[in-house]
Amino acid sequence: MALQQWLCAGAFAQSSDQQSSQPDPSIILAQAGGKKLQDVVVTANRSGSTDLDHAAATVSVITSEEMEDHNARDIKDALRYEPGVEVRRSVYRMSGITGATATTGRGGNEGISIRGLDGNRVLMLEDGISMPRAFSQGVASVGRGATTDTELYRRIEVLRGPASSLYGSDGLTGAVNFITKDPSDLLDVFGKSSYFSFKPSYDSADHSFGAAASAAWGGDQWQAMLVLNVRHGEETDNKGSNDVRGSARTTPDPMSYTNRSALGKLVYRPNGVDSFKLTLQATEERDSGESLSALGTGITDYRTSSKAKGQRATLAYEHADAEQPWIQKIKASLSYRNADTDQTTYEAGTSTPSLVRPRFREVSYRDQMLAGSVLAESNFGTDAWRHKLVYGLDLSLSTLQVNANGTGWSSCTGTQYCQYFPKTEYTQLGAYVQDEMRTGALTTIAGLRFDAYELKPKASAKYDAQAVANGQPAVSSRDSAFSPRLAFLVEVTPGFIPYVQYARGFRSPSPQEVNSFFNNTVYRQVSNPDLKPETSNTVELGVRGKLAAGPGALRYSVAAYKGNYRNFIDLVTVGGNLTVANPTIFQYRNAAKAEIHGLEARIDYQLDNGFTLKSGFAWTKGTTTSNGVEQGLESVAPLSVVTGLRYERSRQGFAQADLIYNAAKKKADIPTATNFVSPSFFVADLSGGYHLTPNMTVTAGIRNLFDRKYWSWTDIRGLSLADSAINKDAYTEPGRSFNVSLKIEY
């Protein structure tokens, strides 16, 4: 099934490492001759599955079948057809040692935007485990997509709206859960005790070749699985044509990359109610490039390289016994997760009295975490009232650190900055409870979570050499937050089910925001131990239904929402005029508040003749207020509409066409009116697949069929690209490209 499936659900599906095998929570389209859309189930409360009709939020599910049907190389491809959900990936185009141009494109897939916010304000999970945080300072930019690989996932779930009532910090405006494959997912393909597949692939957008191999073995008690993937490619194409050196260049700067990943699982079920699962995962992403666009004005060479490695180990236990009177389900897990990123920058050219070339910078960033969780579910009540009570505890102990090195840095004094913030221990503790109560047609969902966190910096000679000398010693920070949720849903008829939901989200400050320090002759960045958590309060009103419509079945949903955000943490100027006598001072502060509202809708219409039509749109409007000045929220993407038509009369193959429309970004919604904003665009994609034999499938696609030139606002915002710039084409998206894969499985 390749159609993007926009599902409305009560909350997130629980991680695969914390749940037993459940039916894949997607819209199960009827096969040839089918008469209806089947019921949809998603995990509503970190515990078990629930019917779509008894849910009160918006969740999208992208299955592994959809990712394969579109030959998705990465999470940006996987979420391409999801309106209102954007993956930011700026073009690889760097110059200088500091400032925005020093990191343009360096972070790769930097993060996911939901309802106008992105970065660390969106919770990203992998099997329910928090993923590494984004980091950017100086020449370093660490994106959140570096440790992801679509070949490892059986589905991706996107929750719109605050997620903190169940998942804690960072769920300010939404959450994304990447759920990895299980052995049973592979063994169920042919219903045998073993499985093997091999899939080579090619994508012309970045001239990349990939190869993925999967194997699984097992029976009723023991199951094992191994998935391996590798991909090698070059710079992503664009619609630029000026192949020169210097800032006027619009063709892509040359670069190459190699990504590798491995996923292994071992599952043991000693009886019908208990299961143990061990997950081991490793990823590696390497790239190197030459910034020809940076050459000129004394610069003769500019090169960069990056290496990002991730490892994860999870041991999970589940007990599920519906016959127990008090507690029917218990889940527990213990996880270790580590992410290391090393980035280098080399610049050669003519020296000046204040600047010595060649110069070199190397920055390493590490995010380690040990996490544990316990969850229980109790079902009880009378015929008139039924309760599903879910409650649990989460504890995580993280260590974050950054180190920098460079030309002439023999010590960490003077203008040599070996640490942007000190090594920090970051502890988070959360306790939550949610009760889903049903009586007749009414469902009420009430939840509450308490979170406490503490940032504790460690003594660091490298950091203290600068910070203490300037009266800015590292400080500890701690705080707590309550995150409530209340929702009501009424099943008037199967075709008309309205709901309303209130939810609160929060994000705790990061070690970088609390204790970052940098100092030179004309400006400095200082710490702020008084930072408060960011918070959000969101109300969502929606309706959904499923009904017979002519010669087919129709499912629809509409949702309107409004969120108020407080204590936004931003890096602001707090004094100075950029002189030696009066240096400019920067500091992270709770400087702004924001208001975001919007409308989302989708339909899926399946006809009896093998055709399926889907369409959806997302419109968001946001403003931010700082120091009494209100302006448009730059991170909000313009209106997006996606429409797709699929034909799949039999299991032999499918053909699909998708049309993507994005409206123009308005200049009134950005802080600098002279900056370039993305015009509106239409893009058409084609994809199709054919089973050559029961064991061999070829899948191919064409993206941007009509070779349109367009810009993605999510990718270009914040780059200060002037309206009058002659190199705007350097930031365009790829033109027409094709992709193909061949999957052999037994």
N, C-alpha and C positions, 0 to 999 in steps of 0.2 A: 504494500500500500504506500503510494508516494504522495498522496495529497497531504498537504499540511493540515494538521488536525488541531483546531483551536477549541479546546475543551474548557468548559466552565466547571469549577470544582471547589470544594470546601477548603482545601489547603493542599499541601504538597503530598505526593506519594512518598512513602518512607523509603529510605535507602535500601538498595538490594542487599547490602550487608546487614540490614536490620529487619528483614522481612522474609517470610517463607515464599515459595514460588506462588505467584498469583497470575491470573490472566493478564495479558499485556493491556494496560489501561489506555486504549486508543479507540477511536471509532472503528468498529469492525464492520467494514462495508460488506454487504452481501455479495457472494460470488454470482456468476452468471445465473440468471433466473431468480435471483434473490428478490424478496418482496419488501424488505424494510431495513432500516438501520437498527442494529442491535443496541441493547443497553450498554452504556459506557460506565466503567468503574474506574475510579482513581482512589488512591489512598488519601483519606480526608484528614487524618489526624496523627500522622507518624506511627500509626498502629496497624490499620487494616484498610480494606477497600470500602468504598461507599458508592451508591448509585448516583449518577449525574443529577438526577432529579432532586436529590436532597443535599445540594451543595450551594454555597453562598459566597463564592469568589470566582476569579477568572484564572484558569490554569491552561496552558498550552502544552501539548505533548508532541514531540517529534520522535518517531520511532526509528529503529535501525533500518527498517525497510525503506522508509522515506529517505534517509541519508544515503542509502545505497542507490535508490532510484535516481537521485540527483548527483551521484558521484561526489558527495561533499568531501572536500579535502580537509576542512577544518570547521571550527564552530561558526565562522562568518558565513560559509556556504550553508551550513546546517540550518541557520536561522534566517536565511535570505528571504524566505516566503512567510515570515511571521510579522504581520503589521504591528508597528509600535515597539518592536524589539530590535535594537540595532547593536552590532558589534563594531566598536571603533578600531580602525586600523589605518593610520596615516601612511602616506607614501614614504618610502625610504629615501630621505633627502636631508642629510645632516650637514652642519657647518658650525665652526666655532667650538669653544670649550664650555661656555655657559649659555643660559637662555633657552628659549623654546626651540630655536633652530638646531641646538646641539642634541636634541632628543627626538626630532621629527621622524617618526616611523620606527624608532629604535625599540619601542615596547611591543611591536608586533600586534597581535590581537589584544589590545590593552584592557578591554573589559566590555561589559554588556550594559546597554542603556535600556531602562524600563520606565515608561511614563515620565520621561524627561530627565532622569537622574542616572548616573553611572558610577564607575570607579568602585571605591570601597563602600559606597552607599547602597549597592546591590549585593545581597548575600549570594555567594557562589559556593556550592557544595558538590562533593563527589562522593556518591554513596552515603550522603548525609553527613560527611566530614567537611569542615570548613576548608576551603582552598586558600593558597597563599594570597597575601594582600598585595595590592599594587604599590609601587614605590617610584618616586622620581625626584632627582636632585642633581644639579650640575649636568654632567654628561651621561648620567645613568637614568634609564627608564625601564622599569620592570613591569611588564604587562601581566594580566591575570590568565591569559590563554596559553602561556608557554608550556604548561604541564597537561594540557588537554589533547585528546586524540579521538576523533569520531569513530575510528575503527574499534575502539574499546567499549563503546556505549551501546546498550540496547534501547535506551530512550533518553531524551532530554526533556525535563519538565520546567516550565517557566511560570512562576507565580507572579501575577501582577497585584500590587498592593502590599502593605506592610506585612512582614512575616515574623515579626519579633515575638508575637504571643506564643509561638511554638519553637522558634529557632534562635531567638536572642539577638545579639548585636549584629549590625550591618544590614538587617532586613528592613531598611528604612522605606524603600519604595517597591521592593520586590525581591525575588530570589530565583535562582536557577540551580537545579539539581541534575548533575550528570550521573546517570545510573549505569554502572558497568554490567557487562554480560555475565550470565551465570552458565555453568556447565549444562543445565537443563535447557537453556535457550538453544544450544547447539544440538544436543541429543534429540530434542523434540522435532528437529527438521525432518528427519527420516524415521524417527521412532526406533532407533537402533541403540546399541550399547556403545557405539563409537561414532565419531564424526571427524572429518577432515575437510578443510577448504583452502584454496589458494586463489588469490585475486590480484593480478597485475592491473595497473591503471595508468592513464596519462591525462594530463590537463594542459592545454596550450596557453592558458592565461599566464602561467609562470613556467612553462616548458618543464613541468615536473613529471617524474616517473615514480610510481609507488608500487609496493608489493606487500600484501598482507596474507598471513597464514594463521589458521585457527585449527585447533584439535581439542577433542573432548573424549573422555572415556567414563564409564561408570554404570552402576545399576541402582537398585533401590536404596542401598546404604551408603556406598561410596561413589563420589563423582569428582572428576578432576578436569581442568581446562587450562589451555595455554593459548594466548593470542599474541602474535608478533606483527609489527608493522614498521616499515621504513619508507621514507619519501625523500627524494632529492630534487631540488628545483633551483630556479634562478629568480631574478627580480620580476615582479608582477608588471605586466604590460599596461600601457595607458594609451591615450589618444594624442599624446604629444608627438611632434615631428621635428623639432629643432635640436638636432644632434650635435651640440657644441659643448665646449667646456665653459664653465662659469655660470653665473646666476640666471642667464637667459636660457639655459638648457631646459627643454621640456620633455625630452625622452627620459626614461627611467635611468637612474644611476645603477651601474652594474653591481650585482650581489649574487651570492649563492647560499643555499641552505641545505641542511640535512637534518631530518627529524627521525627519531627512533622511539619505539615504545614497546613495552611488554606487560602483559597482564596474566597472572596465574591465580587459579582458585582451587581449593580443595574443600569439598563438602562432605560431612559425615552425619548421617541420620540413624542413630542407634535404635530408634523406635518411631512410632507414629506421631509423637508429640514433641520430640526434642530434635534440634539440629545445631550443628557447629559449622562455621565457615571461616576459612583462612584465606585472606586476599593479600597478594603481593603484586605491587605495581611499580614500574619504573619508566620514566620518560627522559628524553634528551633532545634538545633543540640547539643546533649550532648554525651560525651564519657569519659571513664575512663580506664586506663590501668596500667599494671605492666611490667616494662622493665627488664625482666629476663636476657637479653643480657648485661645489664649494671652492673650486680653484679660481685664482685671480686675486688681485689686491694683495700681493705678497705671498699668497699660498700656492705652493707647487704640488703638494700631495696631501691627501686627506683620506685616511682609511679607518675602518672600524671592524670590530669582531665582537660576537656575543656567544655565550654558552650558558644554557639554562638546563639544570638537571632537577628532576623530582623523583622522590621515592615515597612509597606508602605501604604500610603493613597494617592489616586490620584483622582482629579475631572477634567474631560475633557469635552469640548464642541466642537461640529462640526456643521458647516453650509455648506451645499453643494447644490448649485442651478446652474445647467448648463445653465439656461436661462439668467443669469445676464451678462451684457455686459463687465464689467471690472474685477470683482473679482468673480470667480465661487466657490471658496472654502476658508473657514476660519476655523482654528483649534486653540484652546487654551487649556492649561492644567496647573494645579497647583498641585504639589506633595510634600509630606513630606516623607522622608526615613531615617530610623535609623538602625544602626547595632552595637550591643554590643557583645564583646568577652571577656570572663574571662578564664584564664588558670593558673593552679597551678602545681608546681613541688615539690616533696618531696624526699629527699635523706638522708638515714641513714647509719651509719657505724662508722669506727674508725676515731677519730680526730687526727690531726697533729698540730704542732706548728703554722702553717700558715692557717689551715683549721679546722673549728669547725663543727662537725656533731652531731646530724642531722641538716640539713639546709632546708629551705623552701623558695620558691619564688612564688609570685602571681602577674600576670600582667593583667591589663584590658585595652581594647582598644575600643574607641567609634568613630564612623563616622556618623555624622548627616548631613542631607542636606534638604534644602527647595529650590525647583526649580520651575520655571515657563517658559512657552514657548508660542509663538504666531507664527502662520504660515499662509500664504495666497498663493493662486494659481490663476494665470491669464492666460487664453488661448486667443490668438489673432493671426491675420495675414491675409494673402491673400491666394489664391489658390496655388500660387507658393511657399510661405514661411509660415510655421506655427510655432508659438512659444508657449511653455509651460513654463511660468515663475513662479518659486517658490522662496519665500523670507520670512524671519522671524527673530525672536529674541529669544535668550535663556539667562536666568539668573539663576544662582545657588549661594546659600549662604550656605557654609558648615562649620561645626565645628568639628575639630579633636582633640582628646586628648588621652593620655596614662598615666596610673598610675601604679607604681610598689610597692610591699611590700615584706618583707622577714624577716627571722629570725634575731632578734636583731635590726630591723629597727624602733627605737623609734622616730627618727627625720630624716631630710633629709640633714645631713651634714656628713663630713668625707667621708667614702666609701659607704654611703647609697644613692642610686639613685632612687628617687621616681618618676621621670619623665625623659624619654629619650628625649623628646622635649616638649616645653610648649604648653598649650592649644592654638589652632590657629584657627582664622577665615579665611576661604579660599573662596574668591569671584571670580566668573568667569562670564564674559559677552561676548556673541557672537552674531554677526549679519551676515547673509548669504544671497546670491542670486544665483540662478542657472537658466540658460535659455537653454531649449532643443529646438533646431531649426531644422526643417525638410524641405528639398526641394528635390523632386524627390526621388532618392535612397540614398541621403546623409543625415545623421543625425549628427549634431554638438552639443555637450554639453559643455557649459562653465559655470564655477562656481567659486565663491570667497567667503571666509568667513574671518571675522576679529574677533579675540579673544583677550581679555584683562583679566589679572588675578592679584590678589593681595593676598599675605599671610601676615596676621597681627597677630603676637603673643600677647597673653594677659599676664598681669603681673601674675607671679606664684611664690609664696614663695618656693615651692618644687623644681622648676627648678632653680630659681635664687640662692638658697642656694649653689648650686654647680657652675653653669655657671658664675654668676657675680663674685664670689670669685676668679675664675680662669681667669678673663678677657675675658669672652665669653658671654656677654649678648645677649639675643634673639634680632633678627633684622627682620624688615619687608622686603618683596621682592615683586616686581611687574614687569611685562613686558607685551608685546603684540606680536601678530603674525598674519600674513596673510597666508591663505591656499588656493591657487588656484587649479583649476582642468580644464583640457581641453581634450576633447575626440572627435574622428571622427569615424563614422561607415558608411559603404557602403553596401547596400543590392544588390550585383551583381546578385545573384539568391537566392532563398530560401535555396539552398544547399551550398552556399558559401557567407558568410557575414564576411568580415574582419573588424577589428577595431584596433585603437591605442589610448592609453590614457596616459596622464601625470597627476600626482596628488602629492600634497605636504601634509605631515603630521607633527604634532608636539606634544610634551608632556611637560607640565609645571612641574617644580620641586615640590616635595612634601614637606610638613612641616618637615618631618623627615630628608630629604636630606638637607634642608636649615639650620635647627636649632638643629640638634641632637648634644648632648654633653654627654660625659662619661669620667671619669677620675679616674685612680688609680695610684699606685706607679710606674708602668713600662710602661703603655700605656694610651693614651687618644684619644677620638674622638671629633673633634671640628666642629663648624658650618661653613657655607660658604654662605654669603649673595650675592655673585657674580655669583651664578649658572645661566646659560642660559638655555632656553628650548631646549630639544632635537628636531631635525628636520629630516625629510626624504624627498627625491625626488625620485619618482618611475615612470618608464616608462613601460607600458605593451602593448604587441603586441599580438593579438589573432585572431582566426577565428572560426566560428561556422556554423552549418547548420543542416537542417533536410531534409530527402529525403526518397523516397521509395527504399527498398533494398530487392529484392527477395520477399519472402512471408511475409514481415513485413515492419516496419518503423524504421528508424535509426536517432538518434540525436547525434551529436558529438560536441566537442569543444576542442580547443588547445590554450594555452596561455603561452607566455614567458615574463619574467619580469626582471628588474634590478633596484635595489634600492640603493641609496647612503644615508647614515645616518651620521649625524654630532652631535657633542656635547653630546655624550653618557655620562650619569651620572653614575659613578662608585665610590665605596668606595676604596680609594687608600692610600698607605703609602706615607707620605710626609716628613718624617724625623724620627730621633731617632734610637736607637739600642736596645730597650727593656731592659733598665737598669734604676735604680732609678735616677742616675745622668743625663741620657739622654733618657727619655721615648720615645717610638715609638708614632708617631702622625698619626692618620687616619683622612681622610676628604673626603666627597663627592665632586668630581670635574668633570668638563666636560673634561674627560681624554682621550676619544677614539673616533674614527670614524670607520664606518663599511661599507662594500659593500656586498650586498646579491643579487644573481641572481638565477633564477630557471626556471623550465618548468613544466607545469601541463596539463593534458589531461583527457578526459573522453568520454565514449560512452554509449548510452542506445539503445539497439536493441530489439524491441518487435516483436515477431512472432505471426502469426495468430492462432497458435495452443495452446496458453496459456503460452508459455515460454517467459521469458524476461531475457536478458543477459545485465549485466552492468559491466563496468570495468573502472578503473581510476588509475592514478599514480601522484605522486608529487615528484620532485627532486629539492633540494635546496643546494646551495653552498654559504658559507659566510666566510668572513675574517674580522678581526678587527685590527686596527692599533693604538697603544698607545706608545707615546714617540719614534716614529720612528720604532717600532718593529711590524712587521705584523705576525699574527698567525691565525689559524682557529677559527671560531666562534663556541664556545662549545655548544651554545644553539640550533644550527641547527640540526634537526633530519635527519637520513639517508633516502635514497630513500624508499618510501613506495608505494605498489601496492595493490589494493583491487579489487577482481573479484567476482561477485555474479551471481548465476543462480536461477531464481524463476519460479515456476509453479503455476499458478492460473487459471485453466480452467473455473471455475465458482465461484460464491460468497460463495460457501459452505466451502471452506478452501484454504490453500496455503501451499507450501513447498518451502524451500529456503536453499541454501548452499552458504557460503561465504568463500573465501580464502584470507588471509592477508599475505603479504610478506613485511618484512623490511630488507634492506641491512645492512651490518655490518658498524658500525661507525669506521672511519679511525683514527688511532693514530696521523696522521699528522694534524688532525683537532682539537686536544685538546692541551691545554697549557702544560700539564704534561704527557710526553710519557710513564711514568711508571704506570699510572693509568689504571684501567680496562675499556675496551670499549665493548659495546654490540656486540655479533656476529650476523650474519644474522639468520633469522628464517622464517618458514612458520607456520601458524596457520589456521586450518579449523574449521568453525562453522556451525552448523545446526539449523534451526528453522522451526516451522510450527504452523499452527492454524487451528481449525475446529469449525464450528458453530454447536453445539449440537442441538440447537433449534434457532429460530429467535432471542431469547432473552438471549442466553447463549453461550459463546465462551470460548474455552480452548486454550491456547497458551503455547508452550513449546520450549525449546531450549537447545542445548549443545554447550558450548564454549570450545575451545581447544580440539577438538574431539579426537585427537591422543595423548593427554597428553604430549605435548612437553614442554621441559624446555627452557625458554627463558627470556631475560631481555629487558625491554623497555628503550632505551637511555634517553628519556625524564624524566623518573622516577629516574634514577641513576646518571645522570650527576651532577657535583658539589659536590658529596659526598666524593671525594678523596679516592675512593675505589681502593686499590692497586691491580695490576695485580697478585701479589703473595698472596693476602688475602685468607685465608682458609674458610672465611665465605661468599663468594660471593653468594652462593645459598640462603642466607637470603633475597636477593634483587630480586629474581626471581618473575615472574608473576604467577598467579594461574594456576594450572594444569587443568585437565578436570573437568568441573563443569556443572551442569544442573540448569535450571530455569523453573518455571511453574506458570501460573496464570489462574484464572477462573473469567470471567467477566459476571455478570448478570445485565441486563439493561432492563428497561421498559419505 
